[in-house]
Amino acid sequence: MTATGRTARPTPRAPAPSTSPSARSAAAAGRSPRWLSVVGLLGVIALGFTVWLGLWITPPDAVQGNLARLLYIHPPIATVALYWAGGVALVGSLLYLWPRTRSLFWDRLAASAVEVGAVFAALTLVTGSLWGRPAWGVWWTWDARLTSTALLLLLEIGYLALRRVPADPAVRARRCAVAAILIAIDVPIVHFSVDWWNTLHQGGTFLDPGFKLHAHGSMLWTFLLGFIAFSLIFVWLLGMRYRIEVLQDHVGDQELEVSLAERWDEGAGPDGVAGGAGAGAGATVGVGVGVGTTPPPPSGVAP
């Protein structure tokens, strides 16, 4: 209360910093682990050596010539897109659906794997087209291996779109887990497509189904180095994308808290109490009577 008889409005206070478990996990995710940075650095170094060996050290192929140099990166990229990304997404989704292991960690890990897998699936199609144009004479053909790989990319894009549909986090996680399991069905179709159908795409490039090697010496070591390089890059991208997923969820929680606080302030009124202006006006009249002033008599009544 002030000397003029008016009620002082409370000074707005800044919201206290959140100390919830989600805030602590988001703060931890914001700091990049040292091991993840080391993995990313090793992946880049290994990729640089792969390019150097593939372009300048290894000899041309006896049949395909210099065109075979592209195969030092195309099969490793396809391996990451199919088996590494698809396997992590499938395992993470199954562990989330299992009640004993249900945690948002597995949901976020599966979502991160699908997004990184979509990038590698797109790179698989691009590098395959670059190899197929001089080898087959066309950039694209509706081959079983190519079509099933393109379908995998479309399914992963659909998964990412489904994840952005507004819903409760638990509901969204269940939907996406089921979608990831359906996507995993396409992985063996891509793998066995060259055996089930008569396709233009060749079979195993460096290793056939009978585990017989088709490359030796520097060509084999360059291929293995490329496989290691892209595997390390996948782990680094997966870790970075998981961090972003945690931060996005934390930002969503903060926006919800701010929205609820704004609605609460609107219901409380400008004076910070329920009733708004009416309550403030009643308090002002009461103060005016209590400081010694006599209210005017009703009309028609003698003083």
Secondary structure as GFF3:
##gff-version 3
##sequence-region A 1 303
A	DSSP	alpha_helix	21	30	.	.	.	ID=ss1
A	DSSP	alpha_helix	34	52	.	.	.	ID=ss2
A	DSSP	pi_helix	53	57	.	.	.	ID=ss3
A	DSSP	three_ten_helix	66	72	.	.	.	ID=ss4
A	DSSP	alpha_helix	74	79	.	.	.	ID=ss5
A	DSSP	pi_helix	80	84	.	.	.	ID=ss6
A	DSSP	alpha_helix	85	97	.	.	.	ID=ss7
A	DSSP	three_ten_helix	99	101	.	.	.	ID=ss8
A	DSSP	alpha_helix	104	136	.	.	.	ID=ss9
A	DSSP	alpha_helix	144	163	.	.	.	ID=ss10
A	DSSP	alpha_helix	169	184	.	.	.	ID=ss11
A	DSSP	alpha_helix	186	196	.	.	.	ID=ss12
A	DSSP	alpha_helix	218	268	.	.	.	ID=ss13
A	DSSP	alpha_helix	277	289	.	.	.	ID=ss14
###
